């Protein structure tokens, strides 16, 4: 996968040349090595210094080193902005990229879609879970229920049809509640529900 274009834009009222000199200073060899490890490229335009990287993560990892050098030089930036290139619009943008719901779910460690399969017994659920794992599915088993994680709604629908399961969005807490007791989720005397 090709890198994206990201940059850290640091604008100074004065002192940009001091930072640039520091970047080429042999005494700042540690700085050069850290920036090289992140594969950053540095340029400038008047009193603005640019650090270019292939990802936001690379900029984030390099940022403490850059900030420390600026502090050591006793410089006060007017503005420090992380930007990414919008190829379709041919411009830099500083708005943070919003994650999609699917990305947020995956970041939290859950599959974007799940198939919930009730089984007749604990043993049947265990056997089904083992079979689905051998087929490459991420599986969670809770007593007589199996939850298989899948990447797409289409894949979830196919698996649900094959195993008589129910398709659900990923990452949600699921309760099995007996009909007729609306207070079951609160536990205690009214509890007919069991968290899966």
N, C-alpha and C positions, 0 to 999 in steps of 0.2 A: 504494500500500500504506500503510495506517495505521501510525503510529508505535506502538511498544510503550511500556510504562511502565517506566522505570528510575530509580533514585535512588541517590545517594551519601548515606549517613547518617553524620554525624560527631557523636559524643557527647563532650561536655566535662564535666569536673568543675566547671570554671569558665572563663569567657572567651568563651562563645558569643555573648554580647551584643557583645563587642569585634569579633568577626568580622562580625557583622551590621552593626555601625556602619561597619566598613571597607567593606562592600559598598555602602553608600549614601553613602560619603564621596566628595566631588568629586575629591579627590586620587587616588583609586583608579579614575579613569576608564578606564585601560587594562584593569583587571579587569572592569569592567562591560561593556566592548566585547568582550572575549574570551568572557565568559559569554553575552552576547547573540548572538555569532556561532555559538555552539553551541546556541542557543535553550534555555538552561537557565533553570529557574525556581527561586527560592530561597524556603524557608519555614523556620520553626523551631517548636519546642515545648520550652519551658523551656531546658535546656542541650544541646539537640540541634538541629543545623542539617541541613536536607535540601536537596540539589541534585537537581532532577528533570530528566530528559532523555528523548528519544525512542529512544535506543539506548545500548547499552554502549559503542560506539565514541565517541559524543559525550561520555560521561562520561570515558572514557580520555583523550580529547584535552584536556578541561578540567582534568583532575586535576593536572598539573604547576603550573598557575596557582593552583589552590586550595591546593595544598600549599605553594607559595611564600608565599602570603599568610598562611597559618597560621604558617609559620616566621618571617616578618617580625614578626608580632605576638607571637612567642615563646610561642605556645600549644602545649599538649601534649594532643592528643585522647586520650580514654580508649579510644575505638573508632572505626574508620573501616571502613564496610561498604558494598559495592556490592550493591544488591538489585534484583530485578525482580518485577513484579506477576504473580501467578497468578490470572487472571480466574476460572477454574473453581473455585478454592478460596477466592477473596475474601480474599487475604492477600499480604503481601510475603514473598519468599524470597531468601535469600542464597547458596543453593547454586549453583555455577557450572553454566551450561547445558552439557550434554555434547553434542558433535557426534555425529551419526550417522555410520556408516561412509561413506555416500554423500557427506555434507558434507565429511568429511575427505579423501576421494578428490578431490572437486572442488576443495577448497582447495589440494591439492597439484598441481593443473593437469591432472588426468586425468579422463576421462569415467567415470561410474559403471559403465558396461558397455561392453564392446568385442566386436567381431566380428573374428576372425582369419581371413583368407582367403588360402589358399595359391594361388599362380598358377603356370602352367607355365613362365613365363619372366620375366626382368627387364622386358622391354618390356610384357608383358601386365599386370604389376603396376603399372607406371607409368601405363598407360592406364586401368586400373581406379581407381587413386588419383585421377587427374584427374577421372574421371566422378563418383566419390563426392563429391569436393570441390565439384563444380558442383551436386550435389544438396543441399549444405549440411552434409555430415558432416565432423567433424574427422577427419583422416586422417594416419596415419604409415605410410610405406612403407619396408620393409627388404628389399632385394634382390628376392626373388620372393614376398614376403609383404606384404599390406596389412592394417592394423589400423584399423578404423573405430570411432570413439567414438560412443556413443549414450546417451540419458538414462535409458531404462528397459529392463528385462529383456525386456518384450514387444516393444519396438522392435528389440532385439538379435536376438530369435528370428525376427522377420519378415525382417530383413536377412540373417541367416545362412541361412535357408531359400531365399531368393531367389538368393544367391550361393554356396551350398554352403560356408559358413564355419562356424566354431565360436564359440559364445558363451562369454565369459569375464568374470569380474569385472574392472573397470577398475583400472589402476594397478599391475599386476604385471609383473615382468620375466619374459619368456617365452623359453624355450630350445627350440631344435629339436635333438633328440638322436636319433642313430641307435640303434635297438634293440641290445641286447647289450653296451653299454659303459656300465656304471653310473658310471664315473669321468670321463665326458666333460665334465661341468660344471667340472672342476678345471683344464682346459686342458692345455698341454704335450703330452707324447707320447700321452696318453690322450684327446686332444680330438677328438671327432667333432662337437661341438656348436658352434653359432654363435649368439651372442646376437642377438636380433632388435632 
